[in-house]
């Protein structure tokens, strides 16, 4: 089992940057594929980026390509989401997720979830 705790959310203005962190405990994060999802009020949870435990580069949703960067620090058992050029449409609760089996942008493929961190972007 792995426990995930997100941090780093907040209120920012459009065009600003934020870095989210997801600290894993209980089991080594490198054992899992990791991903970030987000959910805005009244909308379904959507995949933002996934990072396979074997492949060197993440897979980004089109809506964040070129603006968001996911990284893994296996020594710290932590993954990060650097978000640049934030837009109002990025406002959502952001969730970190882990899967032993899949590296996708589909929420149902992930067994473990953090509690979420709120990101609000004002214009």
Protein Blocks (a to p, Z undefined) as FASTA:
>chain_A
ZZdddehiacddehiacddddddehiafklpccddddddehiacddfbdcdfkbmbdcdd
fklgokaccdddfknopacdddehiafklgccddddddfkbccfbfklpcbdcebjaddd
dZZ
